[in-house]
Amino acid sequence: MESLSTIHTLLSNTVWLFFLAVGSWGVYRGIRGADVDGNYLGSVAIGQILIYVQAILGVLLWFGGADRPLDGFMHWLYGAFSLVFLPFVYLVWLRGDDSNQAQWVLGFAMLFMFGIVLRSISTGV
């Protein structure tokens, strides 16, 4: 269980760095007037997959009886929000749009996820 907790902790650092990098890249692409392309959408999908893996590890830790987060409810709430936010933005808000405006929205959504992940980490420590 200790190694699973270590992986969960290290993956959280990877996730916030990934969202910061992809969000910054998205805003840069928006400034340059680029539309959303497959490379950027692939990066968004990888970020979402990382969140799903992180959630699975968290659930396994919870069922395994690991030490609970200090602010457990908020940690779980941020985790649940992270699972649905990017799919909501793409499927409901953008509805598959790939314009420059959508690039701005996705870039800022990734930067927002960067903040959510950092906040989740602070409630889980």
MARNUZA-54795 format. One record per residue: x, y, z of N, C-alpha, C in turn; residue number from 1. Coordinates in nm, 3 decimals. Each point is the difference from the previous one (the first is absolute). Last residue first. Example, Ala and Ser with C-alpha at 12.3 -4.5 7.8 and 13.67 -1.06 7.14 Angstrom:
<rs>
+---------+---------+---------+---------+---------+---------+---------+---------+---------+-------+
!     n.x !     n.y !     n.z !    ca.x !    ca.y !    ca.z !     c.x !     c.y !     c.z ! dovex !
+---------+---------+---------+---------+---------+---------+---------+---------+---------+-------+
!   1.285 !  -0.225 !   0.708 !   0.082 !   0.119 !   0.006 !  -0.077 !   0.109 !   0.073 !     2 !
!   0.029 !  -0.572 !  -0.007 !  -0.089 !   0.119 !   0.000 !   0.090 !   0.120 !   0.000 !     1 !
+---------+---------+---------+---------+---------+---------+---------+---------+---------+-------+
</rs>
This chain:
<rs>
+---------+---------+---------+---------+---------+---------+---------+---------+---------+-------+
!     n.x !     n.y !     n.z !    ca.x !    ca.y !    ca.z !     c.x !     c.y !     c.z ! dovex !
+---------+---------+---------+---------+---------+---------+---------+---------+---------+-------+
!  -0.286 !   1.653 !   0.139 !   0.125 !  -0.015 !   0.074 !  -0.027 !  -0.014 !   0.147 !   125 !
!  -0.330 !   0.089 !  -0.352 !   0.032 !  -0.140 !   0.022 !   0.124 !  -0.023 !   0.085 !   124 !
!  -0.176 !   0.429 !  -0.154 !  -0.097 !  -0.058 !   0.093 !   0.032 !  -0.145 !   0.032 !   123 !
!   0.272 !   0.241 !  -0.307 !   0.010 !   0.066 !   0.130 !  -0.103 !  -0.053 !   0.100 !   122 !
!  -0.002 !  -0.158 !  -0.448 !   0.120 !  -0.046 !   0.068 !   0.007 !   0.062 !   0.140 !   121 !
!  -0.340 !   0.148 !  -0.282 !  -0.025 !  -0.137 !   0.045 !   0.118 !  -0.056 !   0.077 !   120 !
!   0.046 !   0.416 !  -0.207 !  -0.087 !   0.011 !   0.117 !  -0.032 !  -0.139 !   0.056 !   119 !
!   0.247 !   0.021 !  -0.398 !   0.080 !   0.052 !   0.113 !  -0.084 !   0.010 !   0.126 !   118 !
!  -0.224 !  -0.124 !  -0.390 !   0.088 !  -0.107 !   0.045 !   0.088 !   0.047 !   0.116 !   117 !
!  -0.278 !   0.317 !  -0.206 !  -0.081 !  -0.098 !   0.073 !   0.089 !  -0.113 !   0.053 !   116 !
!   0.199 !   0.327 !  -0.279 !  -0.035 !   0.053 !   0.132 !  -0.079 !  -0.099 !   0.083 !   115 !
!   0.097 !  -0.121 !  -0.441 !   0.127 !   0.014 !   0.072 !  -0.027 !   0.050 !   0.142 !   114 !
!  -0.355 !  -0.002 !  -0.299 !   0.026 !  -0.134 !   0.056 !   0.132 !  -0.003 !   0.076 !   113 !
!  -0.103 !   0.390 !  -0.232 !  -0.091 !  -0.014 !   0.113 !   0.019 !  -0.135 !   0.067 !   112 !
!   0.231 !   0.076 !  -0.395 !   0.061 !   0.077 !   0.108 !  -0.089 !  -0.002 !   0.124 !   111 !
!  -0.169 !  -0.205 !  -0.382 !   0.115 !  -0.077 !   0.049 !   0.072 !   0.075 !   0.112 !   110 !
!  -0.352 !   0.218 !  -0.213 !  -0.054 !  -0.113 !   0.076 !   0.114 !  -0.086 !   0.056 !   109 !
!   0.105 !   0.355 !  -0.293 !  -0.033 !   0.048 !   0.135 !  -0.062 !  -0.110 !   0.087 !   108 !
!   0.102 !  -0.111 !  -0.446 !   0.122 !   0.043 !   0.067 !  -0.026 !   0.046 !   0.142 !   107 !
!  -0.368 !  -0.108 !  -0.277 !   0.072 !  -0.120 !   0.047 !   0.130 !   0.037 !   0.071 !   106 !
!  -0.250 !   0.352 !  -0.192 !  -0.078 !  -0.063 !   0.107 !   0.075 !  -0.121 !   0.055 !   105 !
!   0.185 !   0.218 !  -0.375 !   0.010 !   0.082 !   0.120 !  -0.073 !  -0.066 !   0.118 !   104 !
!  -0.045 !  -0.205 !  -0.414 !   0.138 !  -0.015 !   0.047 !   0.022 !   0.081 !   0.127 !   103 !
!  -0.407 !   0.045 !  -0.226 !   0.005 !  -0.126 !   0.075 !   0.141 !  -0.025 !   0.052 !   102 !
!  -0.058 !   0.366 !  -0.281 !  -0.068 !   0.026 !   0.127 !   0.001 !  -0.126 !   0.088 !   101 !
!   0.161 !  -0.032 !  -0.438 !   0.097 !   0.066 !   0.087 !  -0.063 !   0.032 !   0.136 !   100 !
!  -0.229 !  -0.408 !  -0.245 !   0.043 !   0.134 !  -0.042 !   0.106 !   0.054 !   0.095 !    99 !
!  -0.278 !  -0.429 !  -0.022 !   0.146 !  -0.001 !  -0.008 !   0.055 !   0.134 !  -0.049 !    98 !
!  -0.467 !  -0.275 !   0.246 !   0.053 !   0.114 !  -0.075 !   0.153 !  -0.007 !  -0.002 !    97 !
!  -0.330 !  -0.302 !   0.230 !   0.087 !  -0.043 !  -0.109 !   0.057 !   0.112 !  -0.084 !    96 !
!  -0.281 !   0.085 !   0.385 !  -0.072 !  -0.088 !  -0.093 !   0.083 !  -0.036 !  -0.122 !    95 !
!   0.068 !   0.295 !   0.418 !   0.054 !   0.021 !  -0.134 !  -0.074 !  -0.080 !  -0.107 !    94 !
!  -0.156 !  -0.032 !   0.453 !   0.024 !   0.140 !  -0.025 !   0.047 !   0.024 !  -0.145 !    93 !
!  -0.088 !  -0.446 !   0.147 !  -0.119 !   0.082 !   0.024 !   0.023 !   0.146 !  -0.041 !    92 !
!   0.350 !  -0.339 !  -0.050 !  -0.124 !  -0.056 !  -0.055 !  -0.121 !   0.092 !   0.013 !    91 !
!   0.447 !   0.124 !   0.168 !   0.007 !  -0.038 !  -0.140 !  -0.135 !  -0.041 !  -0.058 !    90 !
!   0.035 !   0.119 !   0.462 !   0.041 !   0.114 !  -0.083 !  -0.003 !  -0.038 !  -0.148 !    89 !
!  -0.083 !  -0.344 !   0.313 !  -0.110 !   0.097 !  -0.006 !   0.036 !   0.116 !  -0.093 !    88 !
!   0.336 !  -0.319 !   0.094 !  -0.103 !  -0.053 !  -0.091 !  -0.120 !   0.094 !  -0.013 !    87 !
!   0.331 !   0.133 !   0.309 !   0.046 !   0.008 !  -0.139 !  -0.098 !  -0.065 !  -0.098 !    86 !
!  -0.108 !  -0.020 !   0.474 !   0.011 !   0.136 !  -0.052 !   0.040 !   0.005 !  -0.147 !    85 !
!  -0.059 !  -0.396 !   0.315 !  -0.107 !   0.038 !  -0.093 !   0.021 !   0.135 !  -0.068 !    84 !
!   0.305 !  -0.211 !   0.327 !  -0.040 !  -0.108 !  -0.090 !  -0.099 !   0.046 !  -0.106 !    83 !
!   0.150 !   0.287 !   0.355 !   0.103 !  -0.019 !  -0.103 !  -0.039 !  -0.107 !  -0.101 !    82 !
!  -0.274 !   0.076 !   0.381 !  -0.011 !   0.110 !  -0.096 !   0.099 !  -0.018 !  -0.115 !    81 !
!   0.028 !  -0.300 !   0.357 !  -0.121 !  -0.026 !  -0.079 !  -0.019 !   0.109 !  -0.105 !    80 !
!   0.354 !   0.057 !   0.305 !   0.024 !  -0.114 !  -0.088 !  -0.119 !  -0.030 !  -0.089 !    79 !
!  -0.040 !   0.330 !   0.333 !   0.087 !   0.047 !  -0.108 !   0.029 !  -0.113 !  -0.099 !    78 !
!  -0.240 !  -0.123 !   0.379 !  -0.081 !   0.091 !  -0.082 !   0.082 !   0.056 !  -0.117 !    77 !
!   0.213 !  -0.268 !   0.327 !  -0.086 !  -0.081 !  -0.086 !  -0.084 !   0.087 !  -0.092 !    76 !
!   0.261 !   0.222 !   0.317 !   0.090 !  -0.072 !  -0.089 !  -0.082 !  -0.085 !  -0.099 !    75 !
!  -0.228 !   0.218 !   0.346 !   0.040 !   0.094 !  -0.105 !   0.093 !  -0.068 !  -0.100 !    74 !
!  -0.135 !  -0.253 !   0.375 !  -0.114 !   0.032 !  -0.084 !   0.040 !   0.091 !  -0.115 !    73 !
!   0.335 !  -0.120 !   0.329 !  -0.043 !  -0.106 !  -0.090 !  -0.114 !   0.036 !  -0.093 !    72 !
!   0.391 !   0.226 !   0.274 !  -0.132 !   0.054 !  -0.030 !  -0.062 !  -0.091 !  -0.104 !    71 !
!   0.399 !  -0.157 !   0.158 !  -0.038 !   0.085 !   0.113 !  -0.139 !   0.059 !  -0.019 !    70 !
!   0.109 !  -0.474 !  -0.226 !   0.043 !   0.139 !  -0.016 !  -0.049 !   0.085 !   0.117 !    69 !
!   0.085 !  -0.520 !   0.092 !  -0.097 !   0.087 !  -0.068 !   0.059 !   0.139 !  -0.020 !    68 !
!   0.259 !  -0.489 !   0.028 !  -0.029 !   0.121 !   0.076 !  -0.091 !   0.090 !  -0.081 !    67 !
!  -0.048 !  -0.500 !  -0.141 !   0.113 !   0.091 !   0.019 !  -0.043 !   0.120 !   0.083 !    66 !
!  -0.251 !  -0.414 !  -0.161 !   0.012 !   0.047 !   0.138 !   0.119 !   0.090 !   0.024 !    65 !
!  -0.192 !  -0.220 !  -0.412 !   0.110 !  -0.067 !   0.067 !   0.023 !   0.047 !   0.141 !    64 !
!  -0.323 !   0.201 !  -0.293 !  -0.044 !  -0.135 !   0.034 !   0.108 !  -0.079 !   0.073 !    63 !
!   0.115 !   0.429 !  -0.146 !  -0.110 !   0.012 !   0.096 !  -0.049 !  -0.138 !   0.042 !    62 !
!   0.327 !   0.029 !  -0.338 !   0.056 !   0.037 !   0.131 !  -0.109 !   0.006 !   0.107 !    61 !
!  -0.135 !  -0.071 !  -0.443 !   0.070 !  -0.118 !   0.051 !   0.062 !   0.028 !   0.137 !    60 !
!  -0.197 !   0.360 !  -0.221 !  -0.103 !  -0.093 !   0.046 !   0.064 !  -0.127 !   0.055 !    59 !
!   0.287 !   0.316 !  -0.194 !  -0.058 !   0.051 !   0.123 !  -0.107 !  -0.092 !   0.057 !    58 !
!   0.192 !  -0.100 !  -0.420 !   0.097 !  -0.022 !   0.108 !  -0.055 !   0.049 !   0.133 !    57 !
!  -0.258 !   0.087 !  -0.378 !   0.002 !  -0.144 !   0.028 !   0.097 !  -0.032 !   0.112 !    56 !
!  -0.009 !   0.441 !  -0.155 !  -0.121 !  -0.032 !   0.074 !  -0.006 !  -0.148 !   0.036 !    55 !
!   0.351 !   0.151 !  -0.276 !   0.017 !   0.053 !   0.134 !  -0.122 !  -0.034 !   0.088 !    54 !
!  -0.022 !  -0.106 !  -0.454 !   0.095 !  -0.089 !   0.067 !   0.020 !   0.045 !   0.145 !    53 !
!  -0.262 !   0.278 !  -0.269 !  -0.070 !  -0.127 !   0.026 !   0.092 !  -0.097 !   0.074 !    52 !
!   0.188 !   0.405 !  -0.145 !  -0.094 !   0.024 !   0.110 !  -0.074 !  -0.129 !   0.036 !    51 !
!   0.278 !  -0.010 !  -0.375 !   0.080 !   0.009 !   0.122 !  -0.088 !   0.024 !   0.122 !    50 !
!  -0.204 !   0.011 !  -0.419 !   0.036 !  -0.138 !   0.035 !   0.085 !  -0.001 !   0.127 !    49 !
!  -0.103 !   0.416 !  -0.185 !  -0.119 !  -0.060 !   0.060 !   0.027 !  -0.144 !   0.042 !    48 !
!   0.340 !   0.227 !  -0.230 !  -0.021 !   0.060 !   0.132 !  -0.120 !  -0.061 !   0.070 !    47 !
!   0.079 !  -0.126 !  -0.443 !   0.101 !  -0.059 !   0.088 !  -0.014 !   0.056 !   0.142 !    46 !
!  -0.270 !   0.191 !  -0.332 !  -0.045 !  -0.136 !   0.033 !   0.100 !  -0.070 !   0.093 !    45 !
!   0.115 !   0.421 !  -0.169 !  -0.111 !   0.015 !   0.095 !  -0.050 !  -0.138 !   0.044 !    44 !
!   0.322 !   0.009 !  -0.335 !   0.059 !   0.039 !   0.128 !  -0.107 !   0.018 !   0.107 !    43 !
!  -0.139 !  -0.086 !  -0.439 !   0.065 !  -0.119 !   0.056 !   0.063 !   0.030 !   0.135 !    42 !
!  -0.181 !   0.355 !  -0.245 !  -0.106 !  -0.083 !   0.057 !   0.056 !  -0.129 !   0.060 !    41 !
!   0.299 !   0.281 !  -0.230 !  -0.043 !   0.061 !   0.125 !  -0.111 !  -0.082 !   0.067 !    40 !
!   0.159 !  -0.145 !  -0.418 !   0.109 !  -0.003 !   0.097 !  -0.044 !   0.056 !   0.135 !    39 !
!  -0.294 !   0.018 !  -0.377 !   0.009 !  -0.132 !   0.063 !   0.111 !  -0.010 !   0.103 !    38 !
!  -0.198 !   0.488 !  -0.082 !   0.035 !  -0.110 !  -0.091 !   0.013 !  -0.130 !   0.079 !    37 !
!  -0.210 !   0.546 !   0.023 !   0.023 !  -0.126 !   0.071 !   0.033 !  -0.106 !  -0.104 !    36 !
!   0.122 !   0.492 !  -0.145 !  -0.121 !  -0.073 !   0.037 !   0.040 !  -0.124 !   0.079 !    35 !
!   0.284 !   0.482 !  -0.035 !  -0.016 !  -0.139 !  -0.045 !  -0.134 !  -0.057 !   0.045 !    34 !
!   0.229 !   0.447 !   0.077 !  -0.114 !  -0.012 !  -0.089 !  -0.025 !  -0.141 !  -0.052 !    33 !
!   0.327 !   0.195 !   0.334 !   0.047 !  -0.009 !  -0.139 !  -0.113 !  -0.018 !  -0.100 !    32 !
!  -0.094 !   0.010 !   0.464 !   0.060 !   0.129 !  -0.034 !   0.045 !   0.000 !  -0.147 !    31 !
!  -0.156 !  -0.407 !   0.178 !  -0.108 !   0.095 !  -0.017 !   0.050 !   0.137 !  -0.041 !    30 !
!   0.311 !  -0.332 !   0.111 !  -0.062 !  -0.031 !  -0.128 !  -0.116 !   0.096 !  -0.028 !    29 !
!   0.200 !   0.033 !   0.418 !   0.096 !   0.043 !  -0.104 !  -0.057 !  -0.025 !  -0.139 !    28 !
!  -0.238 !  -0.166 !   0.362 !  -0.014 !   0.145 !  -0.005 !   0.094 !   0.057 !  -0.106 !    27 !
!   0.032 !  -0.461 !   0.077 !  -0.129 !   0.034 !  -0.058 !  -0.023 !   0.150 !  -0.011 !    26 !
!   0.388 !  -0.167 !   0.220 !   0.008 !  -0.026 !  -0.143 !  -0.131 !   0.039 !  -0.069 !    25 !
!   0.006 !   0.015 !   0.463 !   0.082 !   0.108 !  -0.054 !   0.015 !  -0.014 !  -0.152 !    24 !
!  -0.223 !  -0.348 !   0.220 !  -0.078 !   0.123 !   0.007 !   0.076 !   0.120 !  -0.056 !    23 !
!   0.223 !  -0.413 !   0.041 !  -0.097 !  -0.005 !  -0.109 !  -0.090 !   0.124 !   0.001 !    22 !
!   0.322 !  -0.039 !   0.349 !   0.066 !   0.003 !  -0.131 !  -0.101 !   0.005 !  -0.115 !    21 !
!  -0.163 !  -0.048 !   0.443 !   0.064 !   0.131 !  -0.017 !   0.062 !   0.012 !  -0.138 !    20 !
!  -0.178 !  -0.417 !   0.123 !  -0.106 !   0.098 !  -0.027 !   0.057 !   0.141 !  -0.016 !    19 !
!   0.303 !  -0.342 !   0.117 !  -0.055 !  -0.025 !  -0.133 !  -0.107 !   0.104 !  -0.034 !    18 !
!   0.182 !   0.000 !   0.434 !   0.097 !   0.049 !  -0.097 !  -0.051 !  -0.016 !  -0.142 !    17 !
!  -0.259 !  -0.180 !   0.345 !  -0.006 !   0.147 !   0.001 !   0.101 !   0.061 !  -0.095 !    16 !
!  -0.006 !  -0.474 !   0.037 !  -0.126 !   0.052 !  -0.055 !  -0.002 !   0.152 !   0.002 !    15 !
!   0.363 !  -0.238 !   0.199 !   0.003 !  -0.010 !  -0.146 !  -0.123 !   0.065 !  -0.061 !    14 !
!   0.015 !  -0.039 !   0.465 !   0.096 !   0.100 !  -0.047 !   0.010 !   0.001 !  -0.152 !    13 !
!  -0.262 !  -0.331 !   0.196 !  -0.066 !   0.131 !   0.017 !   0.093 !   0.113 !  -0.043 !    12 !
!   0.162 !  -0.443 !   0.009 !  -0.084 !   0.025 !  -0.116 !  -0.071 !   0.134 !   0.011 !    11 !
!   0.254 !  -0.153 !   0.367 !   0.086 !   0.041 !  -0.112 !  -0.080 !   0.029 !  -0.126 !    10 !
!  -0.236 !  -0.160 !   0.380 !   0.061 !   0.129 !   0.029 !   0.085 !   0.049 !  -0.117 !     9 !
!  -0.189 !  -0.430 !  -0.024 !  -0.107 !   0.099 !  -0.001 !   0.056 !   0.141 !   0.022 !     8 !
!   0.295 !  -0.364 !   0.043 !  -0.036 !   0.020 !  -0.141 !  -0.107 !   0.107 !  -0.012 !     7 !
!   0.115 !  -0.132 !   0.433 !   0.110 !   0.074 !  -0.062 !  -0.029 !   0.029 !  -0.146 !     6 !
!  -0.299 !  -0.273 !   0.233 !  -0.010 !   0.137 !   0.049 !   0.110 !   0.087 !  -0.061 !     5 !
!   0.014 !  -0.456 !  -0.087 !  -0.115 !   0.058 !  -0.070 !  -0.019 !   0.146 !   0.041 !     4 !
!   0.324 !  -0.254 !   0.225 !   0.046 !   0.032 !  -0.136 !  -0.113 !   0.062 !  -0.082 !     3 !
!  -0.098 !  -0.151 !   0.436 !   0.090 !   0.115 !   0.006 !   0.047 !   0.040 !  -0.140 !     2 !
!  -0.260 !  -0.390 !   0.075 !  -0.082 !   0.119 !   0.000 !   0.087 !   0.126 !   0.000 !     1 !
+---------+---------+---------+---------+---------+---------+---------+---------+---------+-------+
</rs>
